[in-house]
Amino acid sequence: MYGMRKYIPVFLCAALLSGLPVYASGFADRPPPLAGTAGLFSWSAEAVNETDGELFQLMKQEGLNVLYQNISSKNSRQEQMSVFVEAAMEEGITVYYLTGESSWGMDPTGSRLCEAVEEAASYNRRIERKFLARREEDGKVWETIPQLAGIMFDVEPYTLKEWDQNPGEVMGSFVSGMKEAYALARSYDLEVIVCVPWYYDKKGQQEGLEELIKNGCDSIAVMNYYRGAEIKNITTEAELVNRYGKGLITIYELQEADGNGVKEINTYYNSGLTALKNSYVRIMEAYPNQTISIAYHDYRALKEVLKRE
């Protein structure tokens, strides 16, 4: 896949980590960390500026080695962003730029999507420049320059009022824009992952979904937010990514139900990580000939869940 940089993840038992926060008691009774490629969404741009190591420590504790991190253009544009990505690399964690707004799906030319690609490329230039300046100053050698591996687009055009009026037109506009952004990202060697709901095919948009997978991204990340139905809800997506040689990520919700955007059936906040991981095992058993990665949504919610267990 374009722009993918792989590092060997380092998984450490929480009991061996000293001087860092403990997130849950009874660690021995908790399910083991995830193996393979496992990601975490982090929407707080301020996390890039934090220096206590809490985020990466938690990720290592839980076996998470991919971070989808929101980055604010007002913060973290220079030295600290470079330090953050370098620290992630040293911990075996691959970082993607997490961004997107529903309105971006209304432009078939993909102008705002392409702007985000340009932002990611610009971030990488800054990260490299600051990294090399630090190495020159301290005289250290390096083998790899830290970089953002790509972009995780979370656009969700189906939340717009225009979708209710003409979903096919909105889907077509979104897919057209993503194709433009994907072509641009390839020129920068940036990987593109697109968040999709589990029900595009159930809402008559399978043709658009197929075009998005085929020509608009390297991987899709399915917001597989319906407890107990995770296997059947990615049947179409699993078949399409297999057909076109693309990647598939199943995302699990951990945010507390609020009765509106997140209902109890959508989240593992109360069910817990053991139930979540058992669900993921069943997905892998159901699709034995495919590699399906996992991701948690999101960092803040994961901390809350761990404190409750």
N, C-alpha and C positions, 0 to 999 in steps of 0.2 A: 504494500500500500504506500501511496505517496506520503513522504514526510515522516513516516513512522520511525521512531528511534527507540530501540529496545534496550532496557537495562536489566540486569539481574536483580530481582527483588530480594530484600533482606527481611526475613520475618523473625522477630524476636518476641519471646514470651514476655508478657507484661511484668512478671515477677522478677525479670532480670534488669528491668529498666529502673534506674535509681534517680532520685531527684526530680521526677516528673509526676504529673497528676495521675491519680488512680481513678478510673472511671466506674468501676463496679466492684462490689465485694463478691466473694465466692468465685473467684476466677476459674478454679478447677472445675466448677460445675457448668461453666459456659461452653458453648460449642467452640471447636478449634477455629483458628483463623482460616480465611479462604485461601485456596491455592490457585495458581494460574493468574490470568489477567482479571483484576478486580478494581473497580473505580469508585470514586467518591465525587459528588457534586459539592461545590463550595461557592455560594452566591455572595458571600461577604468579601468585597474587594479589600477591606481592611486587613484580611488575613495575610495578604502579601507583605504588609508592613510589620507584622508581628515577628518578634525575634526569640520567643520563648521555646520554640520547637514543638509546641503542643500539637499542632496539626499533623506533622510528620510522625510524631511519636504514636499518636492514636492510629494513624494509617498502618504503621508497621505492626502495632499490636493486633490489628484486625485483619492483617494480610491484604491490605489494599495498596496497589502499586501504580495506579493511574489517578491523576487529579484533574478534574474539570473545574478550573478556577476562573471566576469572574475577575476582571481587571478593570479598574476605573481609569479613565484617561486623565482624571484629576489627581490621581495618586499613583505611586509606584511606577512612574515612567522611566526612572533613571536607575540610580545605584541599588536601591532596595529591591526592585524587581529582579535585577540581575543576581543579587545575592540569594533571593528566594528560589529562583530557578536552579541556581548552582547547588543550593542546599538540597533541593529535591533530587537532583541528579545524583548527588553523593549518597542519598538514601535509597537509590534505586527506584525513584518515583518519576514517572513521565507526566509532564504537565501539558494540558490543552487550554486554550483560551475559550472560556465559556461566555457566550453572548447571544443576544437575540431579543427581538420584540415582535409581537404579532403583526404590527403594521408593516413590517418588512415584507410580508408575504403578498402585499397588494401591488407591488411593483414588478412587472414581468421583466424589466431590464436588470433587476437585482442590484440597483445602485447602492442601497444601504448595506446589503449583504457583501457586495464587493468592497465597500469601505471598511467593513470589519476584517476582510482578508488583508487589505492594505495595512490596517492597524496591527494585525498579528505579525506581518512581515516587518513592520517598523519596530514593534516591540523586540523582535529577534535581533534586529540590527543594533538596538540599544543594549540589549542583554550582552551581546557579543563584545561590543565596544567597551562596556564597563568591566566585563570579565577580563578581557585582555589587558586593560589598564591596571587592574588589581594584580594580575600575574606579573606584569612588568615591574610593578612597584615592589612586590615581595620576593621576586626572583624565583617563584615556583614554576615548575613545568606542568604541562597539562597534556592529556591525551584526547579529551573530548571537550568541545565548547558547548555549554548548556544552551538549550534552545526550547521554545515551545514546539511541540510536535505537530500541532495543528489546531483546528477550531472545532468546538462543539456548538453547533447552532441549535438554539431552542427558540423557535419562532412561533409555532402554534397558531396558524392563521384561522383555525376552526373556532377560535374564541371570539372572532370578530362578528359584528352584526351583519356584515356583508355575506358571511358564510351562510347564515340562516336564509338569506335571500337567494343566493346562487352559489352553492358550494363548489360546483364544477368549475365555475369561472375563477373563483378564488384559488382553488387547488391548482388550476392551470397556471395562474399568475405566479404562485409560489414556486412551483416546479421549474418554470421558465427562469425565474430569478436565481434559483439554486444552481441551475446548469451554468449560468454565467459566472457565479461565484466559484463553483467547482473548477471551471476551466482556469480562472485566475489563480486559484490556490495551487493548482498543479504547477503553474509557472514558478511559484515560490517554494515548491517542494513541501507544501503544507498539506497534511491530511485533513479531510473534511468528514465530520460525523454529524448526522442530523437526527434530532429528537423527533419521534413520531408517536402519536397515540396508538393504542392497540386496535382501534376500530376504523381506520381509514377504509379498509376493504369492506367492513360491515356497513359503511355509510355510502356505498356506491362509488368510492374513489380508488378502486383497485388499479385502474389504468394509470392514474396519476401517481399512485404509490410505486408502481412498477417503473415508470419513467424516472421518478426520483431516485430509486435505487440504482437503476441502470446507468444514468447519465448525470446524476446530481450529487454524488457523495462516494466516499470509500466505505462507509459503514452507516448503519442506522442504529439508533438507540431507542428501543421501544419502551414507552412509559407503560409498563405492564401492570397497571394499577387496578387489579381486580382479584382479590385473594381467592385462591382455589381454582381459578380459571386460567392461570398463567400459561399452561401448556397449549391449550386449544386456541388461546388468543394470539399466539404468534405463529400459527400454522402457515398462513399466507406469507408472512414476512420471512420465515425460515426457508420456504420454498423459493422465494424470489432472490434472496441473497445467495442461496446455493446456485441458482441458475446463472447469476451474473458475477459470481466470485467476489462478493462483498462481505463485509463483516456484520455481525449481529450482536448487540448488547441488550440484555434484559435489565430494565431498571426497576428497583423496588422502592416504594414510598415508605418513609419512616416518620413523616410529619404527623403530629397529632391531628385527629379528625376535628374539623371545625363545623361540620354540617353543611358547608357550602362547597368550596372548591375541593376539599378533601373529606370524603365520607369514611365511615368506619370500615367499609368493605374495601376501600382503596389502600389501606395502610397497614403496616406491621408494627405500628407504634405500641399497641397493646399486646399483640400476638408474640412479639419478641424476635430476637435474632435466630433462635433455634428453629422456630417455625419457618422463618424466611429462608434459612439455609437448607432446610429440608425440602422446601419448594424448589429451590434452585437445583438440588440434586435430582429431583424428579424431572425437571426440564432437561437436564443433561442425559438422563436415562431415556427420555422420550425421543431425543434427537442424538443418538449415539454417533452418527457419522458427521456431525457438525460441531464446530467450535463456537459456543455461545458464551460470551463474557457476561459479567454481572457488574452492576453499579448500584450504589446506595444514593438515595435522595433524602436528606442532604447532610452536610457536616454538622450543623446545629442540631438537627433532629437525631442524628446518630449519637451525639454526646448525651442527649436527654434519655435515649433508650438505654444506653450503657449504664447510666446512673440508676435507672429503675431496675436493672437486672441483678 
